[in-house]
Amino acid sequence: MILNNDCVADEIYASIKTAVLCQTYEIGDTIEVQNLAAEFGVSSHIAEQALQLLCQRGLLNQLTATMYDVKETHSKEFYYSGRFQIMFLNMEYIIQRLKETHIPIVKSPLSVYVEAMKVGVQNREYTAYINACEGFYLELCEQANMHILGKSLRTINEQLTAFDDIFGKKFLLTSSMCTVEAVELILVALEDRDYEQAISVVQQLYHYYISLLVD
């Protein structure tokens, strides 16, 4: 049987991630590539792939070429990252739908929300900024005839607020300037029907959000 290396690395990643978040591995514990490879019966290359991914997600630090240790972190960061991933994947899905159905966007109502986002950022008004972000997303869902995704966004926002209101506010306001700039670029790309560019901006913004979570 030929093993899919990416799948095996993903399995190791999931196992170690669970162990760290459940504190089977504690902060400062070390993980050595060769030992991990032996534990899972895989090559060192596959074990290293999984450990590098764990570093990218902020769970581990790389000490040497073959040694890693558990970083001080909190499960809430991963709670957030999963929900952000859902939202950004939905954005890509909406853009793809607009492309496939050749639906031209109606710019004016979207522009209203972008301007409201700017005002919210300038005045440091968290609620106004979040409402404008949500309004932009819901309007895009409406124009793409994908109403169900709008419902999922409301649920995610409620979960994030209930989970850790203080952390959420700080995070979203920290990222607000880049978010506004990205949304403006997305709007321009959609108006030009440059869907690949719009998706590229969405992906860049997602990676920026994740970088804030794991730094």
C-alpha positions in Angstrom: 0.0 0.0 0.0 1.3 3.5 -0.9 0.8 6.0 1.9 -0.2 9.5 1.2 2.5 11.5 3.0 0.4 14.6 3.3 -2.4 12.6 5.0 0.0 10.9 7.4 1.5 14.3 8.3 -2.0 15.7 8.9 -2.8 12.8 11.2 0.4 13.4 13.2 -0.4 17.1 13.3 -3.9 16.4 14.6 -2.6 14.0 17.3 0.1 16.4 18.6 -2.3 19.4 18.5 -4.8 17.5 20.6 -2.1 16.4 23.1 -0.9 20.0 23.5 -4.3 21.5 23.9 -5.3 18.8 26.4 -1.9 19.3 28.2 -0.7 15.8 27.6 2.3 17.7 26.4 3.0 20.6 28.7 4.7 24.0 28.0 8.4 23.5 27.5 8.2 19.8 26.8 10.5 18.8 23.9 9.6 16.7 20.8 12.4 15.2 18.8 11.9 14.4 15.1 13.4 10.9 15.2 11.4 9.9 18.3 8.2 11.2 16.8 8.9 9.3 13.5 9.5 6.1 15.5 6.4 6.6 17.5 4.2 6.8 14.4 6.2 4.5 12.3 6.9 7.0 9.6 10.0 8.7 8.0 11.7 11.6 9.6 10.6 13.8 6.7 6.9 13.1 7.4 7.3 13.7 11.1 9.1 17.0 10.4 6.3 18.1 8.0 3.8 17.8 10.9 6.1 19.6 13.4 6.6 22.5 10.9 2.9 22.8 10.5 2.5 22.9 14.3 5.1 25.7 14.4 3.2 27.7 11.8 0.0 27.3 13.9 1.8 28.6 17.0 1.9 25.5 19.1 5.6 24.7 18.9 8.9 26.5 18.7 11.8 25.0 16.7 14.9 24.8 18.9 17.3 23.0 16.5 17.0 21.3 13.1 15.6 18.2 14.8 14.2 19.4 18.2 11.0 21.3 19.0 9.3 22.4 22.2 5.8 23.2 23.3 5.0 26.9 23.1 2.9 28.8 25.7 -0.4 29.2 24.0 -4.1 29.1 24.6 -6.8 27.0 23.0 -8.9 30.1 22.4 -6.5 31.0 19.6 -7.4 27.8 17.8 -11.0 28.3 18.5 -10.8 31.6 16.7 -8.7 30.3 13.8 -11.2 27.6 13.0 -14.0 30.0 12.8 -12.1 32.6 10.8 -11.2 29.8 8.4 -14.9 29.0 7.9 -15.7 32.7 7.2 -12.9 33.1 4.7 -13.7 29.9 2.9 -17.3 31.1 2.7 -16.0 34.4 1.1 -14.1 32.4 -1.5 -17.2 30.3 -2.1 -19.3 33.5 -2.6 -16.8 35.0 -5.1 -16.6 31.7 -7.0 -20.4 31.7 -7.2 -20.4 35.2 -8.6 -17.9 34.1 -11.2 -19.8 31.0 -12.2 -23.2 32.7 -12.5 -21.8 35.9 -14.1 -23.7 38.0 -11.5 -22.5 41.6 -11.6 -22.2 43.1 -8.2 -24.2 46.2 -7.2 -21.5 48.4 -5.8 -23.4 51.2 -4.0 -24.8 49.2 -1.1 -21.5 47.5 -0.6 -19.7 50.8 -0.6 -22.0 52.1 2.1 -20.7 49.4 4.4 -17.1 50.0 3.5 -17.5 53.6 4.4 -19.2 52.7 7.7 -16.3 50.3 8.5 -13.9 53.3 8.0 -15.9 55.5 10.3 -16.0 52.8 12.9 -12.2 52.3 12.8 -11.5 56.1 12.9 -13.8 56.5 15.9 -12.7 53.2 17.6 -16.3 52.2 17.7 -16.2 48.4 18.0 -19.9 47.8 17.5 -20.3 50.1 14.5 -17.2 48.5 12.9 -18.4 44.9 13.4 -22.0 45.8 12.2 -20.5 47.3 9.0 -18.3 44.2 8.4 -21.3 42.0 8.9 -23.4 44.2 6.7 -20.8 44.0 3.8 -20.7 40.2 4.1 -24.5 39.8 4.3 -25.0 42.1 1.3 -22.5 40.1 -0.7 -24.4 36.9 0.3 -27.6 38.5 -0.8 -26.2 39.5 -4.2 -24.8 36.0 -4.8 -28.1 34.4 -3.7 -26.3 32.6 -0.9 -28.5 33.6 2.1 -27.6 30.5 4.2 -24.0 31.7 4.5 -25.2 34.9 6.0 -27.0 32.9 8.8 -23.7 31.0 9.5 -21.9 34.3 9.9 -24.3 35.6 12.6 -23.9 32.3 14.5 -20.1 32.5 14.3 -20.1 36.2 15.5 -22.3 35.3 18.5 -20.0 32.4 19.4 -16.9 34.5 19.2 -18.4 37.3 21.4 -19.7 34.8 23.9 -16.4 32.9 24.1 -14.2 35.8 25.0 -15.5 39.3 24.5 -12.4 41.1 25.6 -10.0 39.1 23.4 -12.3 39.3 20.4 -12.6 43.1 20.6 -8.9 43.6 20.9 -8.1 41.2 18.1 -10.7 42.6 15.7 -9.7 46.2 16.3 -6.0 45.4 15.9 -6.8 43.9 12.5 -9.3 46.5 11.4 -7.2 48.8 9.3 -5.9 45.9 7.2 -9.4 44.5 7.0 -10.8 47.8 5.6 -8.0 48.0 3.0 -8.6 44.4 2.0 -12.3 44.9 1.6 -11.8 47.9 -0.6 -9.5 45.9 -2.8 -12.0 43.0 -2.9 -14.8 45.5 -3.9 -12.6 46.9 -6.8 -11.7 43.4 -8.0 -15.4 42.3 -8.0 -16.5 45.4 -9.8 -13.8 44.6 -12.5 -14.9 40.9 -12.4 -11.3 40.0 -11.5 -12.4 37.1 -9.4 -8.9 35.6 -9.0 -7.6 38.8 -7.6 -10.6 39.0 -5.2 -9.9 35.5 -3.9 -6.2 36.3 -3.6 -7.0 39.3 -1.3 -9.3 37.1 0.8 -6.5 34.5 1.2 -3.9 37.2 2.1 -6.3 38.7 4.7 -6.9 35.2 6.2 -3.2 34.5 6.5 -2.8 37.9 8.2 -5.5 37.1 10.7 -3.8 33.8 11.5 -0.4 35.5 11.9 -1.9 37.7 14.5 -3.3 34.8 16.4 0.0 32.8 16.5 2.6 35.5 17.0 
